[in-house]
Amino acid sequence: MDGGAHPTLFGWGSASTAGCGGGFCVIGVPADHGNGVSRGAARGPASVRRAARLLPVPRGAGIDAGDVPGCRAADPETVLSRLAEATCKAVEGGFRPLIIGGDHSITFAPVSVLQRRRDIGVVWFDAHTDFSPWAEGQGHSHKQVLRRIETLPGVKRVLQIGYRGLTAGDERHLGDKATVVTSEAARHLTSAELLALMPDDLDWYVSIDIDAIDPFHAPGTSAPVPDGMEPSTVREFLAVIVDGRRVVGADVVEVNPRLDVDDITSAIAARLLWTIADGL
């Protein structure tokens, strides 16, 4: 992968210099073809990496494999195919993918790879359900990516946290696999209640759309929605999840530096990634 153009996350070495497997493998995906609302999330990986340089080195081991090549020019299906290949390579090397997007449609690729190895659950931090109608043959977008993920046979549970989006219909009920925790309910959710929603016999993938955070704190995203979660709440949830469940992969997506103010959204995203890495 293309690892030479950007600083490495948390000072982790590149994949080519890694001595052994273990911990997380960072993969950048500078692509935003799946977001038809506002382009700009392709700049996210570089901006989040820069912000991460201000953080201490996490306790968890890791390497930075750079960016998936050719994302800006490639179509969405090609981006997903290349990200799936990068995810397979990371997993085969004994690493867990830690992905920086890019728009939320990219999450389909790592989840599709991981669910083939073992049954998993998916934690979905997001202001929206991303469960818009989708029919066979339609392309990927950030609006329906969770609907597609839920159809994967190895995805057994979905926990959606932070919902408050405006939708054409009531999308709080996403099927038998899913539990939806609104942003208001999340403010009162205890650590024990959170883990009770996540069966411990499953591996878990954590996907964080930065718009789960209230736009007062994180304005740099394409579809901001008021009344979001506090950054500290999401960090606390992540620490609980990493400590109490086996996390096999994670991503932070929809950071749009073009809409940000003084890179504060990138800084929040970097801190969320750090929280995951530091807990392993």
Secondary structure by P-SEA (a helix, b strand, c coil): cccccccccccccccccccccccbbbbbbcccccccccccccccaaaaaaaacccccccccccccccccccccccaaaaaaaaaaaaaaaaaacbbbbccccccccaaaaaaaaaaaccbbbbbbcccccccccccccccccccaaaaaaacccccbbbbccccccccccccccccccccccaaaaaaccaaaaaaaccccbbbbbbbccccccccccccccccccccccaaaaaaaaaaaaacccccccccccccccccccaaaaaaaaaaaaaaaaac
